[in-house]
């Protein structure tokens, strides 16, 4: 198990409120001036100065306060493992653009051709800024412009850190020189993988050799890699950069660290399916500390998985190993995919009494079996930790994902790589442009035997969706997700009239657009569907090709009250959509005749007419106006041809206003005649 190594702290630096604060860096009584290539800077007098030209094998340690001059890619004489940060300065020739990261502030001093890197305890960058603010260019300096970042697009990462492997590995604080890797290559050593520190604000060794070219060279020589991030540590330790004791915050910190680690891994050429291990050093556990570590590793693993990488944790078996094992089956946490545990000189290899045999049991373990060892192979000595690996690589992702949109569904297709043993395909979706992060996120579309196409139903019209597809292999490991976004579309609906008379016509209109851009969909087929109000099935009225503005129109002559809907069925790149349903009422034609229009008292008049369509046997209502209201007079049944007849015989002289009303039935709106006036003399 790992033992905490305290950082050497300058006597002029005090730890205040968890932040390192410089004590009078600019004061003459406690500072000294360091000069490099005509660039002068004041630093605390207690900081040792290491000249890497004179001592090219010196270890550049960020856990100690010091000033390092120059740059050396020779094999550094570093311990096998260091963690933590102090504050210090590295001055080297300006051969690359300045690039600051958490814990390292870089400045390109073009006036002297110097790249100045001030390293610091995470969160205490004011110390670094204070030191750099004292720098000045002297007359001895020779100016040199900072190199520009390459404009060419970097090739997509292609190296998988560890594949299927059950062999020994070593790790060391600084990536070895190429000469060392060559000397230790082939059958010279028992090792087949190397642990390298790729990221993290608590990474304690400089990495002058760790470049994309170095990684490519080792990969070509058959080496595999254990990728290590050294970030926040358990809150119950004395490290300066600690995980939050608030679980939700700890999860967010883990996610942030994972995103940064992925960026570093990709910059070195490591592709998805690679495992990255968060280095959590030994701690004396408490319930709160365990919750913080488990929460941090949950966020770490979730974010790595969302980006297609494997989430790993490096822990001491007795602390992090025991704590993560105790939460292995808990739904409150996401356990790491792989566990790398330090339990020195323990046998059998790949076991520990702190970690149940059934946990991380399917090619998911790395056992650090010993450490702080001095090993010599090929004539080169290196300080290393030794490990045994039992790992398998996740399956490759599906390729060539396509989607054909429909209204309310989509057909998704892909190709499963021939080299992939797919036991199960999992497809999930999210509304919008953000894919489900994990195989348990979002809404299920499909989870079952390996197939190359599925129908994704239940989609809401007028919504875009992102689908992600995973392969699950016989070890239960998931491939990186393969995504496709199908934008939604919108279809409107409008009618020239809300109600028409029987035998009349109505014009139905629509416009179709993309939802993501608002652009009209020109030249696409849009179908008008109709359904009688009392029917259960839709029928096609017309299919119309949209205009340049996405507009379509069709004329229809409904015989009953009818519902209409326009539908765009989608394409290989767009989801379809259905318009809102609109209803056009149809009311019968109702004629009316009053004869004669004037009668003598005691005589009768006839009020008659026809309803079209006939609706034989239904009731017509005769009404008379009384003041502002209409009152019922009598009723009559319609004949087979829709005729109604009323005999009107008022009992007093005067003027009378009558009308006939027919009430709505299941498929027609109600209607009424125009008012007729009868005069009684």
Secondary structure, 3 states (H helix, E strand, C coil): CCCCCCCECCCCEEEECCEEEECCCCCHHHEEEEEECCEEEEEECCCEEEECCCCCCCCCECCECEEEECCCCCCCCCCCCCECCCCEEEEEECCCCCCCECCEEEEEECCCCEEEEEECCCCCHHHHHHHHCCCEECCCCCCCCCCCCCCCCCCCCCECCCCCECCEEEECCCCCCHHHHHHCCCCCCCCCEEEEEEECCCECECCCCCCHHHHHHHHHCCCEEEEEECCCECCCCCCCCECCCCHHHHHHHHHHHHHHHHHHHHHHCECCCCEEEEEECCCCCCHHHHHHHHHHHHHHHHHHHHCCCEEEEEEEHHHHHHHHHHCCCCCCCCCCCEEEEECCCCCCCCCECCECCCCCCCCEEEEEEEEEEEEEECCEEEEEEEEEEEECCCCCCCEEEEEEECCCCEEEEEECCCCCCCCEEEEEEEECCCCCCCCCCCEEEEEECCCCEEEECCCCCCCCEEEEEEEECCCCCECCCEEEEEECEEECCEECCCEEECCCCEEEEEEEEECCCCCECCCCEEEEEEEECCCCCCEEEEEEECCCCCEEEEEECCCCCEEEEEEECCCCCECCEECCCEEEEEECEECCEEECCEECCCCCEEEEEEEECCCCCCEEEEEEEECCEEEEEEEEECCCCCEEEEEECCCCCEEEEEEEEECCCCCCECEECCCEEEEEC
